């Protein structure tokens, strides 16, 4: 391995360890902790959060149905980065 790649390998190792720690915390919360005592009532999400969610849902559907402009832009960017012209 070249000297310049040791830093990259260390960064990948640290990010992988952090991912394992975070996923371990989620698994612990889901399977090993006692559930919180609730009275069964849940509050509705704020209107701003619901609106943002629906905007993102609409954007996902629109990009799924009309993906050609996005794909063309990505192809031009890839061609420019790879040096094959646009």
N, C-alpha and C positions, 0 to 999 in steps of 0.2 A: 504494500500500500504506500502510495506517495505521501510525503510529509504534509502536503496541503489537505489531504483527506482525513487526517486524524481528527481535526476539529469537527468536520461534518459527521464522522462516525460517533463522536462524543455527543453531538447535538441530537442525533437520532436515538442514541441510547438513553439520554435524559428524557426526551419526549416520550419514548416507549415506557419508561418507568413511571412517568407521571400518568400516562394513560392507564396503566395497570392499577395504580393507586386510586385514581378516580373511579374506575369501574368497580374496584373492590369496595369502595365506599357505597356505591349504588347497590351492589349485591348485598352488602351488610344491611343497608336500610330496608331493602325489600324483603329479605328472607330471615334475618336474624334478630331484628328488633321487634319488640311488642308494638302493636298498633296504638296510635294515640287515642285517648278517650274523647270521642266526639259525641255531640248530641244529635248527629244525623243531619244537621242543617248545613248546607253549603251555599255560599254566596255566589251570585252571578258575577261573571267577569266584567270589568269596567267597559264602557262603550268604546273607548279608544282602543282597547285591546281586541275587542270583537271586530271593530272596523278594520284594524290593521291585518287581522287574520284573514278576513274576506278579501282584502286587497291582494294579499299574497296568494290566496287560492285562485283568484281571477288571473293574476299574472302567470301562475303556473299553468293554468289551463290554456291561456292565450299563447304562451311560449310552446306548449305542447302541440297546439293545433297549427300555429303559424311559425314554425321553427326555421324556415328557409332563410330569412334575413339574418338570424343569429348564426346559422351554420355558414353562410357566405362570409360574414364578418370574421368568424373564427378561421375559415380557410384562408382568407387574405392575410390575417395576422400570422398564421403558421407559415405561409409562403414567404412573407417578409422576414420572419425570424430565421427560416432555414436558408434564405438567400436565393430562392429560385424565382424571385420576381413576383410581381402582382399583376 
